[in-house]
Amino acid sequence: MILYENAHLRILYDGRLRLLEAHWLGPASSDEFRRSQTHLLDLAERYQARAWLGDLRRLPGILPLDQIWLEQNWFPRFLKLGLEKLAIVNADDPFSRADVAAVAEAAKAPQHPGRPDVRYFNDVSEAREWVSTPLSVARLPRLG
């Protein structure tokens, strides 16, 4: 179900999987980017999301001040969500990809209890398939 949509972001929710999907549709001003990121957190809390899929293919590079804002304001709240899975569909923009990877890798840091299992994809359908895999199977180590 579509929860929210504007010119730069579409947010979907799958209640069966408790999955919040954020599909970036294009560039946003710094103010719009921050409001959208805050709205994503609000919806994840309201719907008690257990998984997050970020489709970042059309997300341009993140401005340095917005990167600082993410680290200081957004990220601590994101960690409190207690997500089990974070699926990231890689951004087309290499700078955006590097910015997002830094935030996602910080989410996996050992000092963060309840950190999500983070995976990167080039395709939304592959990301959705991984998110729909039961957690107990997804967290098992690979054989061989």
C-alpha positions as CSV (number, residue, x, y, z in Angstrom):
1,M,0.0,0.0,0.0
2,I,1.2,3.5,-0.8
3,L,1.6,5.5,2.4
4,Y,3.0,8.7,0.9
5,E,4.2,10.1,-2.4
6,N,5.6,13.4,-3.7
7,A,7.9,14.4,-6.6
8,H,11.0,12.9,-5.0
9,L,9.9,10.0,-2.8
10,R,7.3,7.2,-2.7
11,I,6.8,5.2,0.5
12,L,5.1,1.8,0.5
13,Y,4.2,-0.6,3.3
14,D,3.7,-4.3,3.2
15,G,1.9,-5.3,6.4
16,R,2.4,-9.0,5.9
17,L,6.2,-8.5,5.9
18,R,6.1,-5.3,8.1
19,L,8.2,-3.9,5.3
20,L,8.6,-0.2,4.7
21,E,9.9,0.7,1.2
22,A,11.4,4.0,0.3
23,H,11.7,4.7,-3.4
24,W,13.6,7.8,-4.2
25,L,12.3,9.3,-7.4
26,G,14.7,12.2,-7.9
27,P,16.6,15.0,-6.3
28,A,15.2,16.9,-3.3
29,S,16.3,20.1,-1.7
30,S,18.1,19.8,1.6
31,D,14.9,20.7,3.5
32,E,12.8,18.3,1.5
33,F,15.4,15.5,2.0
34,R,15.4,16.0,5.8
35,R,11.6,16.2,6.0
36,S,11.3,13.0,3.9
37,Q,13.9,11.1,6.0
38,T,12.0,12.2,9.2
39,H,8.7,11.1,7.7
40,L,10.2,7.7,6.8
41,L,11.2,7.3,10.5
42,D,7.7,8.4,11.7
43,L,6.1,5.8,9.4
44,A,8.5,3.1,10.4
45,E,7.6,3.7,14.0
46,R,3.9,4.0,13.5
47,Y,3.7,0.8,11.5
48,Q,6.3,-1.0,13.6
49,A,8.4,-2.0,10.6
50,R,10.7,-4.9,10.9
51,A,12.4,-4.5,7.5
52,W,13.3,-1.5,5.4
53,L,14.0,-1.5,1.6
54,G,15.6,1.7,0.3
55,D,15.5,2.0,-3.5
56,L,18.3,4.6,-3.9
57,R,18.8,4.3,-7.7
58,R,17.7,7.8,-8.3
59,L,19.0,9.4,-5.2
60,P,21.7,12.0,-6.1
61,G,24.7,12.6,-3.9
62,I,24.0,13.6,-0.3
63,L,25.2,17.1,0.6
64,P,27.8,17.2,3.4
65,L,25.5,19.1,5.8
66,D,22.8,16.6,5.2
67,Q,25.3,13.8,5.8
68,I,26.1,15.3,9.2
69,W,22.4,15.8,9.9
70,L,21.9,12.1,9.1
71,E,24.6,11.0,11.4
72,Q,23.7,13.2,14.3
73,N,19.9,13.3,14.1
74,W,18.5,10.7,11.9
75,F,20.8,7.7,12.5
76,P,20.2,7.4,16.3
77,R,16.5,7.3,15.8
78,F,16.9,4.8,12.9
79,L,18.8,2.4,15.2
80,K,16.0,2.5,17.8
81,L,13.6,1.1,15.2
82,G,15.1,-2.4,15.9
83,L,14.9,-3.4,12.3
84,E,15.8,-7.0,11.4
85,K,16.7,-6.3,7.8
86,L,17.8,-3.4,5.7
87,A,17.9,-4.0,1.9
88,I,19.6,-1.3,-0.1
89,V,19.1,-1.0,-3.8
90,N,22.3,0.7,-4.9
91,A,22.2,4.3,-6.1
92,D,23.2,5.0,-9.6
93,D,25.3,8.0,-8.4
94,P,28.7,6.7,-7.1
95,F,28.9,9.6,-4.5
96,S,25.4,8.8,-3.2
97,R,26.3,5.1,-3.1
98,A,29.4,5.9,-0.9
99,D,27.4,8.2,1.4
100,V,24.7,5.6,1.9
101,A,27.2,2.8,2.5
102,A,28.8,4.7,5.3
103,V,25.5,5.1,7.1
104,A,24.5,1.5,6.5
105,E,27.8,0.1,7.6
106,A,27.6,2.2,10.8
107,A,24.2,0.5,11.4
108,K,26.0,-2.9,11.4
109,A,28.6,-1.8,13.9
110,P,28.9,-4.3,16.8
111,Q,28.3,-1.6,19.5
112,H,24.7,-1.2,18.2
113,P,22.5,-3.8,19.8
114,G,19.8,-5.2,17.6
115,R,21.5,-4.0,14.5
116,P,19.8,-5.0,11.2
117,D,21.1,-7.5,8.7
118,V,22.2,-5.2,5.8
119,R,22.4,-6.3,2.2
120,Y,23.0,-4.5,-1.1
121,F,21.2,-5.2,-4.3
122,N,21.1,-3.8,-7.9
123,D,17.5,-4.9,-8.4
124,V,14.4,-4.1,-6.4
125,S,12.8,-7.5,-6.9
126,E,16.0,-9.2,-5.6
127,A,15.9,-7.0,-2.5
128,R,12.2,-7.7,-1.9
129,E,12.8,-11.4,-2.3
130,W,15.6,-11.3,0.3
131,V,13.5,-9.3,2.7
132,S,10.7,-11.8,2.4
133,T,13.0,-14.7,3.4
134,P,12.4,-15.7,7.1
135,L,15.0,-14.1,9.3
136,S,16.2,-17.4,10.8
137,V,17.2,-18.6,7.3
138,A,18.6,-15.2,6.2
139,R,21.0,-15.1,9.2
140,L,22.4,-18.5,8.8
141,P,26.0,-18.6,7.6
142,R,26.6,-19.6,4.0
143,L,28.0,-23.1,3.4
144,G,31.2,-23.6,1.6
